């Protein structure tokens, strides 16, 4: 009898040990909303998707990028409704009572994630389900699912959820690959905000791309492997080269703006009328006026960029912002072309309103020195805004994807191009190559052509931005 009892106890212990060994590791699952180009997300993306996952292989991140994947935007709204989580990015959702929004709150509260023993995946309908039971194939939108050193990227969707889960969770990827059909492909650089993650290997299977680091398909992989952070890839949508083309185009439109040239010629005439013998004053006054416009517009530009950054940080508006700016460029282009077809002084958003002109002339007529020209330049920029602010707002919206320090060189270049015709006119008059009256006459004679040039550039740029070509 004792012998049978002993055998029974040994079997119970062995069974318990076997069950303990077979029990799956509990996962901590969370949903993360971010946006490539968001300066606040640039602080949290590497920490959450690289560092945290390296230290905690039990954490699973379902990432929804909303700036470039427009199909993910409605999910931000849906989660906001069902979790009362807000509409900003970066945003972590763990449960209805546990969500964190904003870069500093996330970075300062990572313990709210790491101290969890397990956490089911929060679904967009307000329910939650353990990752081990999650139907990955049916996830809405275009998610990326991250685990330490591995990523699933949804392409068309569908597929086998158990297989997808095994690819993420298995200790031995090669054993999973031996049992499935897949296509070996080149790894796709995965964009984070301000960073890029490169993986060593990639396969394509039904509706998904799976990428990982380490050896090839027949190797065993460690849980400690992780993606390597590199600078943004050359084809990133926020590449400086592409931004430069757009900025130069917008600045060129502003530079040929008839009302900006008119204000300068008014001032130079005032200087010459007051003291026609001192042509040196024309040079100094023209340069001083150009410098004041440069400085003041630089200040305006920083405000515009900061405004767009605040908007994109607090709401999902940034998702549509680029398209909205493209439509605005098209409208400005058509308005300028309208002024070419049938010019009417004081055109809406293309020239200084007629009601402003007597006030500006009165202010300028009192300029008698380069010092006065500088201060008048600062003041009259307010009157220039209605006819020059359109392209500048579009430029500011484009530059808002960068940090202020990164956007500053672009802004300096924009304003240098903007004032270049002012400097050129000043030098032409000073050297005696042409009189101010001739310059003013040339401007009036060619005002329609200037509107046509601006209209073509703006229309082309707007169409390209709207269609996603530039």
C-alpha positions as CSV (number, residue, x, y, z in Angstrom):
1,X,0.0,0.0,0.0
2,X,2.8,2.4,1.0
3,X,4.5,1.6,-2.3
4,X,1.4,2.6,-4.3
5,X,1.0,5.8,-2.3
6,X,4.7,6.8,-2.9
7,X,4.3,6.2,-6.7
8,X,1.1,8.3,-6.7
9,X,2.9,11.2,-5.0
10,X,5.8,11.0,-7.4
11,X,3.4,11.1,-10.3
12,X,1.6,14.2,-8.9
13,X,4.9,16.0,-8.4
14,X,6.0,15.2,-11.9
15,X,2.7,16.3,-13.3
16,X,2.8,19.6,-11.4
17,X,6.3,20.2,-12.6
18,X,5.4,19.5,-16.2
19,X,2.4,21.8,-16.0
20,X,4.6,24.5,-14.4
21,X,7.1,24.1,-17.3
22,X,4.4,24.2,-19.9
23,X,2.5,27.3,-18.5
24,X,2.9,30.2,-21.0
25,X,4.6,33.3,-19.8
26,X,2.1,36.0,-18.9
27,X,2.4,39.0,-21.2
28,X,2.0,42.7,-20.5
29,X,0.2,44.1,-23.5
30,X,-0.4,47.7,-24.3
31,X,-1.6,49.9,-27.2
32,X,0.7,52.8,-28.2
33,X,-0.4,55.7,-30.4
34,X,2.5,57.7,-31.9
35,X,3.3,59.8,-35.0
36,X,6.4,59.8,-37.1
37,X,7.5,63.5,-37.1
38,X,6.0,64.3,-33.7
39,X,8.7,65.9,-31.6
40,X,7.1,64.6,-28.4
41,X,7.0,61.1,-29.7
42,X,10.7,61.3,-30.6
43,X,11.4,61.3,-26.9
44,X,9.2,58.2,-26.1
45,X,9.5,56.0,-29.2
46,X,13.0,54.8,-28.6
47,X,12.5,54.3,-24.9
48,X,9.3,52.3,-25.3
49,X,10.0,50.3,-28.5
50,X,13.7,49.7,-27.9
51,X,15.0,50.1,-24.4
52,X,11.9,49.0,-22.4
53,X,11.4,45.9,-24.6
54,X,15.0,44.9,-24.3
55,X,14.8,44.9,-20.5
56,X,11.3,43.4,-20.3
57,X,10.7,40.6,-23.0
58,X,7.2,40.0,-21.4
59,X,6.0,43.4,-22.8
60,X,4.1,43.4,-26.0
61,X,3.4,46.8,-27.7
62,X,0.7,47.2,-30.3
63,X,1.7,50.4,-32.1
64,X,-0.6,52.6,-34.2
65,X,1.2,55.3,-36.1
66,X,-1.3,58.0,-37.1
67,X,0.7,60.6,-39.1
68,X,1.5,58.5,-42.1
69,X,-0.9,55.6,-41.6
70,X,-4.1,57.6,-42.0
71,X,-6.3,54.5,-41.5
72,X,-5.2,54.5,-37.9
73,X,-6.6,57.9,-37.1
74,X,-10.2,56.7,-36.5
75,X,-8.8,54.2,-34.0
76,X,-7.4,57.1,-31.9
77,X,-10.9,58.6,-31.8
78,X,-12.5,55.2,-31.0
79,X,-10.0,54.5,-28.2
80,X,-10.6,58.0,-26.9
81,X,-14.3,57.5,-26.7
82,X,-14.1,54.0,-25.0
83,X,-11.2,54.7,-22.7
84,X,-11.5,58.5,-22.1
85,X,-7.8,58.6,-23.0
86,X,-7.6,61.9,-24.9
87,X,-6.7,62.5,-28.5
88,X,-3.0,63.4,-28.2
89,X,0.2,61.5,-29.0
90,X,2.2,59.9,-27.6
91,X,-0.4,57.9,-25.8
92,X,-0.2,54.6,-23.9
93,X,-3.4,52.6,-23.2
94,X,-3.1,49.8,-20.7
95,X,-6.8,49.7,-19.5
96,X,-9.7,52.0,-18.9
97,X,-8.2,53.3,-15.7
98,X,-4.6,53.1,-16.8
99,X,-3.5,55.3,-19.7
100,X,-0.7,57.9,-20.0
101,X,-0.6,60.7,-22.5
102,X,2.4,63.0,-23.3
103,X,6.1,62.5,-23.4
104,X,7.1,63.5,-19.9
105,X,4.2,61.7,-18.2
106,X,5.1,58.5,-20.1
107,X,8.8,58.7,-19.3
108,X,8.2,59.5,-15.7
109,X,5.6,56.7,-15.2
110,X,7.2,53.7,-16.8
111,X,6.9,51.9,-13.5
112,X,3.1,51.7,-14.1
113,X,4.0,49.3,-16.9
114,X,6.9,47.4,-15.5
115,X,5.3,46.7,-12.1
116,X,2.4,44.8,-13.8
117,X,2.6,41.1,-13.5
118,X,0.4,40.8,-16.6
119,X,-2.0,42.9,-18.6
120,X,-4.5,42.0,-21.3
121,X,-4.6,43.9,-24.6
122,X,-7.0,46.8,-24.6
123,X,-9.3,46.6,-27.6
124,X,-10.9,49.5,-29.5
125,X,-14.4,48.5,-28.4
126,X,-13.5,48.9,-24.7
127,X,-13.0,45.2,-24.0
128,X,-9.7,43.5,-23.2
129,X,-8.2,40.1,-24.0
130,X,-5.0,38.3,-23.1
131,X,-2.3,38.5,-25.8
132,X,-2.1,34.7,-25.7
133,X,-5.8,34.6,-26.9
134,X,-5.7,37.7,-29.1
135,X,-6.9,37.3,-32.7
136,X,-4.0,39.1,-34.3
137,X,-5.2,38.6,-37.8
138,X,-8.4,40.5,-37.0
139,X,-6.8,43.6,-35.5
140,X,-8.1,46.8,-37.1
141,X,-6.1,49.4,-38.9
142,X,-2.4,49.0,-39.7
143,X,-0.7,48.0,-36.4
144,X,2.9,47.1,-35.8
145,X,3.3,44.6,-33.0
146,X,6.6,44.8,-31.1
147,X,8.4,42.4,-28.8
148,X,12.0,42.4,-27.8
149,X,14.0,42.3,-31.1
150,X,11.0,41.3,-33.2
151,X,8.2,43.0,-35.0
152,X,5.0,42.1,-36.9
153,X,4.0,44.6,-39.5
154,X,0.5,44.4,-41.0
155,X,0.2,44.8,-44.7
156,X,-3.1,43.5,-45.9
157,X,-4.2,41.6,-42.8
158,X,-5.6,38.2,-42.3
159,X,-3.4,35.2,-41.7
160,X,-3.0,32.7,-38.9
161,X,-3.1,34.3,-35.5
162,X,-1.5,31.3,-33.7
163,X,1.4,31.3,-36.2
164,X,1.8,35.1,-35.9
165,X,1.8,34.8,-32.1
166,X,4.4,32.0,-32.2
167,X,6.7,34.0,-34.3
168,X,6.7,36.8,-31.7
169,X,6.8,34.6,-28.6
170,X,8.8,31.4,-29.5
171,X,12.2,30.9,-28.0
172,X,13.3,29.2,-31.2
173,X,12.1,31.0,-34.4
174,X,13.7,28.4,-36.6
175,X,11.4,25.7,-35.3
176,X,8.4,27.8,-36.2
177,X,9.8,28.6,-39.7
178,X,10.3,24.9,-40.4
179,X,6.5,24.4,-40.3
180,X,5.3,27.3,-42.4
181,X,5.4,28.6,-45.9
182,X,7.0,32.0,-46.2
183,X,9.0,34.3,-48.6
184,X,12.4,35.6,-47.5
185,X,12.5,39.3,-48.2
186,X,14.8,42.3,-47.6
187,X,14.2,43.8,-44.1
188,X,12.1,47.0,-44.2
189,X,13.5,50.0,-42.1
190,X,10.9,50.8,-39.5
191,X,10.5,54.5,-38.9
192,X,10.2,55.9,-35.4
193,X,9.8,59.6,-34.7
194,X,13.2,61.0,-35.5
195,X,14.8,57.5,-35.6
196,X,14.9,54.4,-37.7
197,X,15.1,50.8,-36.6
198,X,16.8,48.3,-38.8
199,X,16.4,44.5,-38.6
200,X,18.6,41.7,-39.8
201,X,16.1,39.4,-41.3
202,X,12.6,39.5,-42.7
203,X,10.0,37.1,-44.1
204,X,6.7,37.8,-45.8
205,X,3.7,35.7,-45.1
206,X,-0.1,36.0,-45.5
207,X,-1.0,39.7,-44.8
208,X,2.1,40.4,-42.6
209,X,5.8,41.0,-42.6
210,X,7.8,39.5,-39.7
211,X,11.3,40.9,-38.9
212,X,13.9,39.9,-36.3
213,X,17.5,40.3,-35.4
214,X,20.3,37.8,-35.0
215,X,21.1,34.8,-37.2
216,X,19.4,33.4,-40.3
217,X,16.3,31.3,-40.5
218,X,17.9,28.1,-39.1
219,X,19.4,29.7,-36.0
220,X,18.1,29.9,-32.5
221,X,17.4,33.3,-31.1
222,X,17.8,34.8,-27.7
223,X,15.2,36.9,-25.9
224,X,17.9,39.6,-25.4
225,X,18.2,40.6,-29.1
226,X,16.9,44.0,-30.1
227,X,16.7,46.3,-33.0
228,X,19.5,48.7,-33.7
229,X,18.8,52.5,-33.9
230,X,20.1,54.3,-36.9
231,X,19.5,57.8,-38.3
232,X,16.4,58.2,-40.6
233,X,16.7,56.3,-43.9
234,X,17.1,58.4,-47.1
235,X,13.5,57.7,-48.2
236,X,12.0,59.0,-45.1
237,X,9.1,61.4,-45.7
238,X,10.7,64.0,-43.6
239,X,14.0,64.1,-45.5
240,X,15.7,67.5,-45.5
241,X,16.2,67.3,-49.3
242,X,12.5,67.0,-50.0
243,X,11.7,69.7,-47.4
244,X,14.3,72.0,-49.0
245,X,12.6,71.8,-52.4
246,X,9.2,72.7,-50.9
247,X,10.7,75.5,-48.8
248,X,12.6,77.1,-51.6
249,X,9.5,77.0,-53.8
250,X,7.3,78.7,-51.2
251,X,10.0,81.3,-50.5
252,X,10.4,82.1,-54.2
253,X,6.6,82.8,-54.3
254,X,6.9,85.1,-51.4
255,X,10.0,86.8,-52.9
256,X,8.2,87.9,-56.0
257,X,5.2,89.2,-54.1
258,X,4.3,92.6,-55.6
259,X,3.2,94.2,-52.4
260,X,6.5,93.5,-50.6
261,X,8.4,95.0,-53.5
262,X,6.1,98.0,-53.6
263,X,6.7,98.8,-49.9
264,X,10.5,98.8,-50.5
265,X,10.3,101.1,-53.5
266,X,8.0,103.5,-51.6
267,X,10.6,103.8,-48.9
268,X,13.6,104.3,-51.3
269,X,11.7,107.0,-53.1
270,X,11.1,108.7,-49.7
271,X,14.8,108.5,-48.8
272,X,15.8,110.0,-52.2
273,X,13.2,112.7,-52.1
274,X,14.4,113.8,-48.7
275,X,18.1,113.9,-49.6
276,X,18.7,113.1,-53.3
277,X,22.5,113.8,-53.1
278,X,23.3,111.0,-50.5
279,X,22.9,107.8,-52.4
280,X,24.8,106.0,-49.7
281,X,21.7,106.5,-47.6
282,X,19.7,104.5,-50.2
283,X,22.1,101.6,-49.7
284,X,22.0,101.7,-45.9
285,X,18.3,102.3,-45.8
286,X,17.5,99.5,-48.2
287,X,19.7,97.0,-46.3
288,X,18.3,98.2,-43.0
289,X,14.8,97.7,-44.2
290,X,15.6,94.2,-45.6
291,X,17.3,93.3,-42.3
292,X,14.3,94.4,-40.2
293,X,11.9,92.4,-42.5
294,X,14.2,89.4,-42.2
295,X,14.3,89.5,-38.4
296,X,10.6,90.2,-37.9
297,X,9.5,87.4,-40.3
298,X,11.9,85.0,-38.6
299,X,10.1,85.7,-35.3
300,X,6.7,85.2,-37.0
301,X,8.0,81.9,-38.5
302,X,9.0,80.6,-35.1
303,X,5.5,81.4,-33.7
304,X,3.8,79.7,-36.7
305,X,6.0,76.5,-36.2
306,X,5.3,76.4,-32.5
307,X,1.6,76.8,-33.1
308,X,1.5,73.8,-35.4
309,X,3.6,71.8,-33.0
310,X,1.1,72.5,-30.2
311,X,-1.8,71.6,-32.4
312,X,-0.2,68.3,-33.4
313,X,0.7,67.5,-29.9
314,X,-2.7,68.0,-28.4
315,X,-5.0,66.6,-31.2
316,X,-5.1,64.3,-34.2
317,X,-5.3,67.3,-36.5
318,X,-1.6,66.7,-37.6
319,X,-2.8,63.7,-39.5
320,X,-4.8,65.9,-41.9
321,X,-2.6,69.0,-41.6
322,X,-0.3,68.2,-44.6
323,X,-3.3,67.7,-46.9
324,X,-5.0,70.9,-45.6
325,X,-1.8,72.8,-46.3
326,X,-1.7,71.3,-49.8
327,X,-5.3,72.5,-50.4
328,X,-4.4,75.9,-49.1
329,X,-1.5,76.1,-51.5
330,X,-3.8,75.2,-54.4
331,X,-6.3,78.0,-53.4
332,X,-3.4,80.5,-53.2
333,X,-2.2,79.4,-56.6
334,X,-5.6,79.8,-58.2
335,X,-6.0,83.3,-56.6
336,X,-2.7,84.3,-58.1
337,X,-3.6,82.9,-61.5
338,X,-6.9,84.8,-61.2
339,X,-4.9,88.0,-60.7
340,X,-2.9,87.2,-63.9
341,X,-6.1,86.7,-65.9
342,X,-7.8,89.8,-64.5
343,X,-5.7,91.9,-62.2
344,X,-7.4,94.0,-59.6
345,X,-5.3,95.9,-57.0
346,X,-5.6,94.7,-53.5
347,X,-6.6,91.1,-54.4
348,X,-7.6,88.9,-51.5
349,X,-4.6,87.0,-50.0
350,X,-2.3,88.1,-52.9
351,X,-1.8,91.8,-52.4
352,X,-1.9,94.4,-49.7
353,X,-5.6,95.5,-49.1
354,X,-6.3,98.9,-50.6
355,X,-7.4,100.2,-47.2
356,X,-3.9,99.6,-45.8
357,X,-2.0,101.5,-48.5
358,X,-2.6,105.1,-47.5
359,X,-1.5,104.3,-43.9
360,X,1.7,102.5,-45.2
361,X,2.6,105.4,-47.5
362,X,2.1,107.9,-44.7
363,X,4.4,105.9,-42.4
364,X,7.0,105.5,-45.1
365,X,7.0,109.1,-46.2
366,X,8.5,110.1,-42.8
367,X,11.6,107.9,-43.3
368,X,14.7,110.0,-43.5
369,X,17.5,107.7,-42.3
370,X,18.7,104.1,-42.4
371,X,17.8,103.8,-38.7
372,X,14.3,105.0,-39.4
373,X,14.1,102.5,-42.3
374,X,14.9,99.7,-39.9
375,X,12.1,100.5,-37.4
376,X,9.7,101.3,-40.2
377,X,10.5,97.9,-41.7
378,X,9.5,96.2,-38.4
379,X,6.3,98.1,-38.2
380,X,5.1,97.7,-41.8
381,X,5.5,93.9,-41.8
382,X,2.1,93.9,-40.0
383,X,0.6,95.4,-43.2
384,X,2.6,93.0,-45.4
385,X,1.2,89.9,-43.6
386,X,-2.2,89.7,-45.5
387,X,-0.4,89.3,-48.8
388,X,2.7,87.3,-47.7
389,X,1.5,85.1,-44.8
390,X,-0.1,82.4,-47.0
391,X,3.0,80.7,-48.3
392,X,4.7,81.3,-44.9
393,X,1.9,79.5,-43.0
394,X,2.3,76.5,-45.4
395,X,6.1,76.6,-44.9
396,X,5.6,76.7,-41.1
397,X,3.3,73.7,-41.2
398,X,5.8,71.7,-43.2
399,X,8.6,72.7,-40.8
400,X,6.6,71.8,-37.7
401,X,7.6,68.2,-38.0
402,X,11.1,69.2,-36.9
403,X,12.3,70.5,-33.5
404,X,12.8,74.3,-33.4
405,X,16.6,74.0,-33.6
406,X,16.3,71.7,-36.6
407,X,13.8,73.9,-38.4
408,X,15.8,77.1,-37.8
409,X,18.2,76.7,-40.7
410,X,15.3,76.1,-43.1
411,X,13.6,79.2,-41.7
412,X,16.7,81.3,-42.1
413,X,17.1,80.2,-45.7
414,X,13.4,80.9,-46.4
415,X,13.7,84.5,-45.2
416,X,17.0,85.0,-47.0
417,X,15.3,84.1,-50.2
418,X,12.3,86.3,-49.3
419,X,14.3,89.4,-48.9
420,X,16.7,88.7,-51.8
421,X,14.7,90.9,-54.3
422,X,14.7,93.7,-51.7
423,X,18.5,93.6,-51.5
424,X,18.8,93.3,-55.3
425,X,16.6,96.4,-55.9
426,X,18.6,98.3,-53.3
427,X,21.9,97.5,-55.0
428,X,20.5,98.3,-58.5
429,X,19.4,101.8,-57.3
430,X,22.6,102.4,-55.4
431,X,24.9,101.5,-58.3
432,X,22.8,103.7,-60.6
433,X,21.9,100.8,-62.9
434,X,18.3,102.0,-62.6
435,X,16.3,104.6,-60.9
436,X,13.7,103.9,-58.2
437,X,11.0,105.2,-60.5
438,X,12.1,102.7,-63.2
439,X,12.0,99.9,-60.7
440,X,8.5,100.9,-59.5
441,X,7.4,101.2,-63.1
442,X,8.7,97.8,-64.0
443,X,6.9,96.3,-61.0
444,X,3.6,97.8,-62.1
445,X,4.1,96.7,-65.7
446,X,4.9,93.1,-64.7
447,X,2.6,92.7,-61.7
448,X,0.4,90.2,-63.6
449,X,3.4,88.1,-64.7
450,X,4.6,88.0,-61.1
451,X,1.2,86.7,-60.1
452,X,1.3,84.1,-62.8
453,X,4.7,82.8,-61.7
454,X,3.6,82.7,-58.1
455,X,0.3,81.0,-59.1
456,X,2.0,78.2,-61.1
457,X,4.5,77.4,-58.4
458,X,1.8,77.4,-55.6
459,X,-0.6,75.3,-57.7
460,X,2.0,72.7,-58.6
461,X,3.2,72.5,-55.1
462,X,-0.3,72.2,-53.7
463,X,-1.3,69.4,-56.0
464,X,1.9,67.6,-55.2
465,X,1.3,67.9,-51.5
466,X,-2.3,66.8,-51.7
467,X,-1.6,63.8,-53.9
468,X,1.4,62.8,-51.7
469,X,3.9,63.4,-54.6
470,X,6.1,65.8,-52.6
